[in-house]
Amino acid sequence: MEHIKTALVTGGASGLGYELALLLAKDGYHLILIDINSEQLEEVKKELELGFKIKTRIITKDLSLQNCAFELFEEVKETSIDILINNAGFGLFGPFYSTDWNRELSMLNLHVITTTQLTKLLLDDMIKRGRGRILNVSSLAAFQPGPLMSIYYATKAFILSFSEAIANELKGTGVTVTVLCPGQTKTSFQEVVSEGNTTNKISFNIATADKVALYGYKVMMSGKTLAIPGTINKFLSFLPRILPRTIATAIVRKIQQKNRE
């Protein structure tokens, strides 16, 4: 019996998640797309099923809530997942002492708890089958502290460290872990961070979601661990290794402030 290839993508209704789902569909993967936006999910499902000979299952779920990873696993555990893409995420701008704790708690749950638990829950079956690919979406922000977006930068650093560690642990199992660390990318992420203020859009060194997704997808399929798209971003990720951390942190703060003047 022919194996039905299936991939699960969180945040699959737009941005990088949508572009990654498109690439998977082109390669013949059936899809399970998770997002909080049910209307966009329906549109993406129709588009992908019309354009490709695949089945797309959509699940509307807020992945920033406690226990959501286990609830999601209970819904999909009868399906063999070949590829897991932990993509869902959002940012929040402002000094830590004045930002909304509930939003930050949601971010911590989404970026750290849900990503970690969903990975753990799906890994067991992948290891038993001797194959599987995991792509965790981090950020260039993972390589240094980020004043005025402190929680976002910290959670992305967690994703980077976690992914690199388990990638090493999984050598020889047939399961690979890739962590994608894009720089600024043109998606709805900027609107969420800016909270509707169109003057707060970042414009320097900004990439398109389709190109970032294609780069990350190719690296994931190659089984390599670290994916940093773009020469400038590779250089920027290296800078914190040679600069004193206080200087790197001060530079990030100046960039954050300048981008929102």
C-alpha positions in Angstrom: 0.0 0.0 0.0 1.4 3.4 -1.0 2.3 5.7 1.8 0.3 8.9 1.9 2.6 11.8 2.6 1.2 14.2 5.1 2.5 17.5 6.5 1.1 19.6 9.4 1.7 23.4 9.3 0.8 25.8 12.1 -0.1 29.3 11.1 -0.9 27.9 7.7 -3.5 30.4 6.5 -1.1 33.2 5.5 2.5 34.5 5.3 5.3 31.9 5.6 2.9 29.2 6.6 0.8 29.6 3.5 3.9 29.7 1.2 5.3 26.5 2.9 1.9 24.8 2.5 2.0 25.7 -1.2 5.4 24.1 -1.6 4.3 21.0 0.2 1.2 20.8 -2.0 3.3 21.0 -5.1 5.4 18.1 -3.9 2.2 16.0 -3.4 1.9 16.2 0.4 -1.6 16.1 1.9 -2.0 18.8 4.4 -3.2 19.6 7.9 -3.3 23.3 8.3 -3.8 24.9 11.7 -4.6 28.6 12.2 -6.8 30.9 14.3 -8.3 32.5 11.2 -11.1 30.1 10.0 -12.1 32.2 6.9 -8.5 32.3 5.5 -8.1 28.6 6.2 -11.2 27.8 4.1 -9.9 29.9 1.3 -6.5 28.2 1.4 -8.1 24.8 1.5 -10.1 25.5 -1.6 -7.1 27.0 -3.5 -4.8 24.0 -2.7 -7.4 21.3 -3.4 -8.3 22.9 -6.7 -4.7 23.5 -7.7 -3.2 20.2 -6.6 -4.2 16.5 -6.2 -4.1 16.6 -2.5 -6.5 16.6 0.5 -6.3 19.5 2.9 -7.7 19.2 6.4 -8.1 22.5 8.3 -8.3 23.0 12.1 -9.2 26.3 13.6 -7.4 26.6 16.9 -5.7 29.3 19.0 -2.3 27.8 19.6 -1.4 30.3 22.3 -3.7 28.7 24.8 -2.6 26.2 27.4 -2.9 22.5 26.5 -3.7 23.3 22.9 -0.8 21.2 21.6 -2.2 18.1 23.4 -5.7 18.8 22.1 -4.4 19.2 18.6 -2.4 16.0 18.9 -5.6 14.1 20.0 -7.2 15.3 16.7 -4.4 14.2 14.4 -2.8 11.2 16.2 -4.4 8.7 13.8 -2.5 10.3 10.9 1.1 9.6 10.3 2.8 13.0 10.1 5.8 13.1 7.8 6.6 16.8 8.2 5.8 19.1 11.1 6.2 22.8 10.5 6.0 25.0 13.7 5.4 28.4 12.0 2.7 30.2 14.0 3.9 33.3 15.8 3.5 37.0 16.5 5.5 39.9 17.9 4.9 42.7 20.3 6.7 46.1 20.4 7.4 48.2 23.5 9.4 48.3 26.7 8.8 45.3 28.9 7.6 47.4 31.8 4.6 48.8 29.8 3.6 46.0 27.5 0.5 43.8 27.9 1.3 40.7 30.1 -1.6 38.7 28.6 -0.2 39.2 25.1 3.2 38.2 26.3 1.9 35.2 28.1 0.2 34.2 24.8 3.4 34.6 23.0 5.3 32.5 25.5 2.7 29.8 25.2 2.7 29.9 21.4 6.4 30.2 20.7 7.8 28.1 23.5 5.2 25.7 25.0 3.2 24.8 22.0 6.2 24.5 19.7 8.0 22.3 22.2 5.1 20.1 23.2 3.8 19.5 19.6 7.3 18.5 18.6 7.6 16.1 21.5 4.2 14.5 20.8 4.8 13.9 17.1 8.5 12.9 17.4 7.7 9.4 18.9 5.9 8.2 15.8 8.5 9.7 13.5 11.3 7.9 15.3 9.4 4.6 15.3 8.9 4.9 11.5 12.5 6.0 11.0 11.7 9.1 9.0 10.4 12.6 9.5 11.2 16.2 9.1 10.6 19.1 11.5 10.9 22.8 10.6 10.8 25.3 13.4 10.5 28.9 12.4 12.7 31.1 14.5 14.2 34.5 13.5 17.3 36.4 13.0 16.2 37.9 16.3 17.4 34.7 18.0 21.0 35.6 17.8 21.0 38.6 20.2 18.9 40.3 22.9 16.2 42.6 21.6 15.3 45.7 23.6 11.7 46.9 22.9 10.8 43.4 21.7 12.4 41.5 24.6 10.0 38.6 24.9 9.8 38.0 21.1 13.6 37.9 20.8 13.9 35.7 23.9 11.4 33.1 22.6 13.0 33.0 19.2 16.4 32.3 20.9 14.7 29.4 22.7 13.4 28.0 19.4 16.9 28.2 17.9 18.7 26.6 20.9 16.0 23.9 21.3 16.0 23.0 17.6 19.8 22.8 17.3 20.0 20.6 20.4 17.4 18.0 19.4 18.7 18.0 15.8 21.9 16.7 17.3 20.1 14.2 19.5 18.2 12.8 16.5 21.2 12.0 14.3 20.9 8.5 13.0 17.2 8.2 13.7 16.0 9.2 10.2 14.4 12.3 11.7 15.8 15.7 11.0 15.2 19.1 12.6 15.7 22.4 10.7 15.4 25.9 12.3 14.6 28.7 9.9 15.9 32.1 11.0 14.7 34.8 8.5 15.3 38.5 8.8 12.5 40.9 8.3 9.9 39.4 6.0 6.9 41.0 4.3 4.0 39.2 6.1 1.1 40.2 8.4 3.6 39.9 11.2 4.6 43.5 10.8 1.0 44.7 11.1 0.6 42.8 14.4 3.8 44.2 15.8 2.8 47.7 14.7 -0.7 47.3 16.1 -2.3 48.9 13.0 0.1 51.9 12.9 1.3 51.9 9.3 4.2 54.2 10.0 5.7 51.4 12.1 6.6 49.1 9.2 10.2 48.0 9.0 11.6 48.5 5.5 15.3 47.7 5.7 16.5 44.4 4.2 13.0 43.0 3.9 12.4 39.8 2.1 9.3 38.3 0.5 7.5 35.4 2.2 7.7 33.1 -0.9 11.5 33.4 -1.2 12.1 32.8 2.5 9.7 29.8 2.5 11.4 28.3 -0.6 14.9 28.7 1.1 13.7 27.2 4.3 11.9 24.4 2.5 15.0 23.4 0.5 17.2 23.4 3.6 14.6 21.3 5.5 14.4 18.8 2.6 18.2 18.5 2.6 18.2 17.6 6.3 20.5 20.4 7.4 19.9 22.1 10.7 20.3 25.9 10.4 18.7 27.9 7.6 19.4 31.7 7.4 18.2 33.1 4.1 20.2 36.0 2.6 23.9 37.0 2.7 23.1 40.1 4.8 21.2 38.0 7.3 24.1 35.5 7.6 26.5 38.4 8.3 24.1 39.9 10.9 23.8 36.6 12.6 27.5 36.4 13.0 28.1 39.9 14.3 26.9 39.2 17.9 29.7 36.5 18.1 32.4 39.2 17.7 30.8 42.2 19.2 30.5 42.7 23.0 26.9 41.8 23.9 26.2 45.2 25.4 27.1 46.8 22.1 25.1 44.3 20.1 22.1 45.0 22.3 22.5 48.8 22.0 22.6 48.5 18.2 19.4 46.4 18.2 17.7 49.1 20.3 18.7 51.9 18.0 17.4 49.9 15.0 14.1 49.2 16.7 13.6 52.9 17.6 14.6 54.1 14.1 12.3 51.7 12.4 9.4 53.2 14.4 10.1 56.9 14.2 
